[in-house]
Amino acid sequence: MKLDILAFGAHPDDVELGCGATIAKEVSLGKKVGIIDLTQGELGTRGSAEIRKIEATNAAAILGVSARENLKFRDGFFINDEKHQLEVIKMIRKYRPEIVLCNAIDDRHIDHGKGSKLVSDACFLSGLRKIETSLDGEEQEAWRPKVVYHYIQWKNIEPDFVVDVTGFMDQKVDSVMAYSTQFFDQNSKEPSTPITSKNFLDSITYRAQDLGRLINKDFAEGFTVERYLAVNTLEDLI
Ligand SMILES: [Zn+2]
């Protein structure tokens, strides 16, 4: 199955938090989108790998994505080496996306920056035909996505561009709240963490509102790029 967009996250819920509304919008426009989670988030303070798997499936359905897979790397301890790069390359060659979305280049959780670089490096390596991979016994062809964009999650990183996501925030918040063990829940008896605060839950909306304000829209999500953003004509900019 070829996809238009493949979004990677170090943990289930990273993609929803970073670019859920953008994905919902692209799906509504007819694009085929997939999500690859690098780990099962098994070290998360709340919940468990089993519960998060169910939550991730529900969140994917809310966003309308065509595929979601989990590479089951070790939460907290995976590294950016050949072994892990090859597993990511297999996913890129399987789904052959034009656009790859991945974690913030730098963030509070150490897996985010690591996952960001791992996916970005794998996107480059995936285009080298002499790197041989196979999946389910079949040899894979080289594939390099056209662009890699990094979404923004915990830290307030200055975006290189923003996407108008007005009309898609409800879907994003619903997809985030599908992870009911992870975020603000006043009835939860589990320990509190920075991401279980009400302020963090509210930040999903107030950041999008603030980025939207700067482009005269209601809501926006921001991304950073690794090279110049290119447009065909000046009219491509809104
Ligand atoms: Zn995360």
Residues whose N, C-alpha, C, O or C-beta is under 5 A from the ligand:
A	BS01	ZN	A10 H11 D14 H109
